[in-house]
């Protein structure tokens, strides 16, 4: 009896499950798998078989149909594309008719299929093609995938760069579309951030050893290197990295994590020059990124109410260790079944008395199937299955690291693309091989050290300049307070104010030379660069311009008046306008310089020192002098020098012409000569000193400041100290010098002869030449208006 019961239930089970007896209709999914080796084997087939087995056991999904997958295989060799297109032709034009097209394998195989399939309104679903090309919906409107796009890896890489403060990156890639697009998108993202420097982009043609490319990477001293290529090219790149010494604790290689398992162990002629130990040595410490292909807990799997049983969960655990893509394949098949189930319900609701196998492939039906997949959102074997509007999978990224030369890569963290954050695993932390166990730097960090004058020297110069400013202010105050005294009044007190202000400006320039410019903005630095020559030029114009204008008045009265034999008045207003004209010319030159050729910072390197800290980080300290320059710097400086030299030559001329004036308060030829001598001497000395001693910043700074201080002090001292002494002694009258030198006696005789001739012509009958001379002297003194 028990045997009869067993036979009865066995027959009943066959009756229910067999399509022949259950009267279920077969519906077909065309499937193209990429085979490995010569025997038509694909690891993706396991995911398909397990998914179909699970789906056909579910009473609530496609209850009237059996889901059948028509599998065909192709390879990745040169004939792969042709084989794939022939298979597609058979799917489209031969029976049985397929509802959708399912693809596994590389993007290279999927691309020619998808280029054609959309033309026949055939929806394509892939579990493995991650190329960015398929995100172009104008070209691939019916393409969907359950694996994340390569853009997710770019997001993870950029986040890793930020996490470890890596800003200098090199990229080497295989020159095929999937990696070219990935490289371009990575470069675009990094450049858009504005903080990264892409040291070099090196492309390698398939089948070529990347010898020159790796040498270029080494020349750029790249430490963080992203390598994009299939397994064979990745082996070649890593082998050349070993040969060029680009590995070890100072280097981090970034690789794709979806390469075939143990890709570096495969020997196919590409690693003849590198042993397995050498490959493992160079790969030690590298970081790989790949999509999270399995859920953290399979008990959470729920296909819209279809729950896996214990055997299914055991199968999922086996799949986790079996192959990286199997989870994606499984969820892709479930997504196809759910989409077909939704489409069947939609057709029923719309009143179409047609079954799924009888419908024709048209735009409307393709869009229904497409939207049904896009609307899916369920926790699957590979995690939460949810697609974007472009048909791309949203998924977290797993961060792996090869730690040591034995064993597999270790999962060290997980990156959330949506949350833009890392979850680092405490039980398997990142391992850094450098001393100190710190992440390596992205290269030799160059640190500019601006060489500044010694602080004590700067303070000494500040004190010296402050004393000078105080001295100039004392001179200015006394000049204003005693401006009505004859000894001050005869020397033009208003012009004396200009001399004092010029001295103040030159002393302020000393302080400006010592200001620390390292923290200045570019605009502030440009301003102070132009301020230095402007203040120097302005100080010279005010100090010497005022002295020369005073001297010009003496020259006009005593020389021109003598020659023309008439009274000449030269008022203060005219002289002040002369000084203002000089200052205006300074402003115009400086303004034109700043507008037409603005100065900027230039760093002159004194020396470099390379050091390695306790963490193994390399630093290059570059000691530089921060100076000002512009494109036509020398031209502008020559304009200023020629202008000031002309002004000084004019002063020399005036001093020579009035040397015989006997009124001591008016004759400043000696003071002018001495002032010009001091300025010229300091200029001639300081210029070669600054050029030949430029490496000694403190000495050059101190010498320049002392030179400016000395010249300014001499000018102020010669202009104001005699007047201060006279006021101190209470002298308030005009002295006429009686001391004769041979040259002055000779000049006087010549003037007397000229005057005598003119007096005889103009005023015959005058008593004697001595009386005429006395009256002329009185007339000249009266004409000076004191």
Helices and strands as residue ranges (DSSP letters): H 2-17, H 19-22, E 25-34, H 44-56, E 65-74, H 80-93, E 98-103, H 107-117, G 118-120, E 124-126, G 132-135, E 143-145, H 151-163, E 168-174, H 177-193, E 197-204, H 211-219, E 224-228, H 231-243, E 252-256, G 263-265, H 276-283, E 287-291, G 298-300, H 310-322, H 326-349, G 356-358, H 363-374, E 377-380, E 383-386, E 397-401, E 410-416, E 421-424, G 426-428, E 445-450, H 455-481, H 486-489, H 493-513, H 522-555, I 556-560, H 561-564, H 572-596, E 600-612, E 618-629, H 633-657, H 669-692, H 697-716, I 717-721, H 722-729, H 742-762, H 769-783
